[in-house]
Amino acid sequence: MQPVTQYARSGDVHVAYQAFGDGPINLVLVPGFVSNVENYWDQPDLARFLTRLASYARVVTFDKRGTGGSDRVSELPGLDVRMDDLRAVMDAAGIEQAALLGISEGAPLSILFAATYPHRCRALVLYGSFSRFSYWFATDEALAAFFGYVEKAWGTGGSIQKFAPSRANDAAFQRWWGRNERLGASPAAVTALMRMNSQIEIGGVLPAVRVPTLVIHRTGDQVVNVAGGRDVAAKIPGARLAEFPGSDHLFYVGENADDISDAIEEFLTGARGSAVADRVLATVLFTDIVGSTEKAASLGDRRWRALLDDHHAMVRGILTRFRGHEIKTTGDGFFATFDGPARGVRCARAIADEVRSLGIDIRAGLHTGECEIIGDDVGGIAVHIGARVAALAGAGEVLVSSTVKDLVAGSGLRFGSRGVTPLKGVPGEWQIFAAESSISPAP
């Protein structure tokens, strides 16, 4: 659901924004210190969060001037000028009044806007918020260390160690985050922006906020200390504070990301929406590259990235050939579903055979079972079984559960027994089979 990026005119500056969803509530998402609205949709967790917002609201989000798709400026402005940009975006989107969802550095801007233009703000949700910069960088030494990162490593995604510790070992996520850094702002712009942010002090404004306010913060947030959120909640009259465990600063990752979404929806609508789930029989396929860590180390970052791009393009082409539906990429692998087990097995076998031309081997596993379809995602015990089966496979091997083997009887596919084994976290013992190598044409 990639929306079209549009531009609002704020003085002489063009501010990039997107509008999506058609719910009865107007909601403006005010981003953190750097963003790129077009890059949002390439990250499945963030895209799912935005889609959830769009299920009950008309959502508008934007890149602040000097960042993302908005005009670059010779001098980054203070919060007052940024308020003008926020107002210009609302005007361009035809929104007279909206709830504001202020994220991190976007929270002080949202607070100031709500206090200044209460007739245009119906409610305020603040995540990872603060009223003064010291809650973000407590010392000059900490800020200097960040500037050192910007100078030497901006664009690598290395800051994910702080922003999303739970994804610190997720190479695919770090690549996306590195792209977000590069597309969000240049190193010089980031430095200038943070120097401007270091002047933030809006503690005196907090008591002037007169709209319903929800303050959300993770207690172990590694970027903005939870004391910042507690301070904001204590000083805004009637504000509610919702604390969640965890160390991630990014609101859309971590085990309780859905709980955070629930809290936002309940506050804005008065009810916690129930996820719309359909249950269907599907064949799930998991693949990944064997020895990827060693391969990446031997090739180096640039050649490994190029190899991954070739691998992803090849796998997607094969999935299309066999009518597979890509659910997500999982690092160096894929999670896909099929409406027929025989096509799933043939597809997996084709992937295993054809990627060898790239000088790599993959392992794959399949299982057929009842799956829960929630939006664009797939869950349920069948998914866990498929992943566990894949984990047992060796280089170039396609393993299937006995359920898959039984369902493809008469298809011409041949299997060899790999014995009976328990699957971690799944009750009972499971008979596993290996699909023999042969590429059959897609039906």
Buried (B, 14 or more C-beta within 10 A) or exposed (E): EEBEBBBBEBEEBBBBBBBBBEBEBBBBBBBBBBBBBBBBBEBBBBBBBBBBBBBBBBBBBBBBBBBBBBBEBEEBBEBEBBBBBBBBBBBBBEBEEBBBBBBBBBBBBBBBBBBBBBEBBBBBBBBBBBBBBBBBBEEEEEBEEBBEBBEEBBBBBBBBBBBBBBBBEBBBBBBBBBBBBBBBBBBEBBBBBBEBBBEBEBEEBBEBBBBBBBBBBBEBBBBBBBBBBBBBBEBBEEBBBBBBEBBBBBBBBBEBBBBBBBBBBBBBBEEEEEBEEEEEEBBBBBBBBBEBEEBBEEBEEEEBEEBBEBBBEBBBEBBEBBBBBBBBBBBBBBBBBBEBBBBBBBBBBBBBBBBEEBEBBBBBBBBBBEBBBBEEBBEBBBBBBBBBBBBBBEEBBBBBBBBBBEBBEEBEBEBEEBEEEEBEEBEEEBBBBBBEEEBBEBE
